[in-house]
Amino acid sequence: MTHEQLTKDQFFERLGAIGDEMIEAYGKDFAMGALVLAARFIAEKKPNGDEAKSVIYTGEQRGGVGL
């Protein structure tokens, strides 16, 4: 494997561990929802540093999905 493949594998391992922790703490539905919201946030992020409105709850501000 190349260094890049190992690095990507490490990220997938970390994502899996986070998913497992969320499932254990809050259940499968919560874990799936949280990961979908994270994916949506990534997909909506504008290039060149422009800030897209986050779909993830970040304290006092809430995202753009009507939360």
FENLINUR-V678136 format. One record per residue. N is the residue number from 1. RES is the residue in three letters. SS is DSSP state (@ for helix, = for strand, . for the rest). Layout:
# FENLINUR-V678136
N;RES;SS + N;RES;SS
This chain:
# FENLINUR-V678136
1;MET;. + 2;THR;. + 3;HIS;@ + 4;GLU;@ + 5;GLN;@ + 6;LEU;@ + 7;THR;@ + 8;LYS;@ + 9;ASP;@ + 10;GLN;@ + 11;PHE;@ + 12;PHE;@ + 13;GLU;@ + 14;ARG;@ + 15;LEU;@ + 16;GLY;@ + 17;ALA;@ + 18;ILE;@ + 19;GLY;@ + 20;ASP;@ + 21;GLU;@ + 22;MET;@ + 23;ILE;@ + 24;GLU;@ + 25;ALA;@ + 26;TYR;@ + 27;GLY;. + 28;LYS;@ + 29;ASP;@ + 30;PHE;@ + 31;ALA;@ + 32;MET;@ + 33;GLY;@ + 34;ALA;@ + 35;LEU;@ + 36;VAL;@ + 37;LEU;@ + 38;ALA;@ + 39;ALA;@ + 40;ARG;@ + 41;PHE;@ + 42;ILE;@ + 43;ALA;@ + 44;GLU;@ + 45;LYS;. + 46;LYS;. + 47;PRO;. + 48;ASN;. + 49;GLY;. + 50;ASP;. + 51;GLU;. + 52;ALA;. + 53;LYS;. + 54;SER;. + 55;VAL;. + 56;ILE;. + 57;TYR;. + 58;THR;= + 59;GLY;. + 60;GLU;. + 61;GLN;= + 62;ARG;. + 63;GLY;. + 64;GLY;. + 65;VAL;. + 66;GLY;. + 67;LEU;.
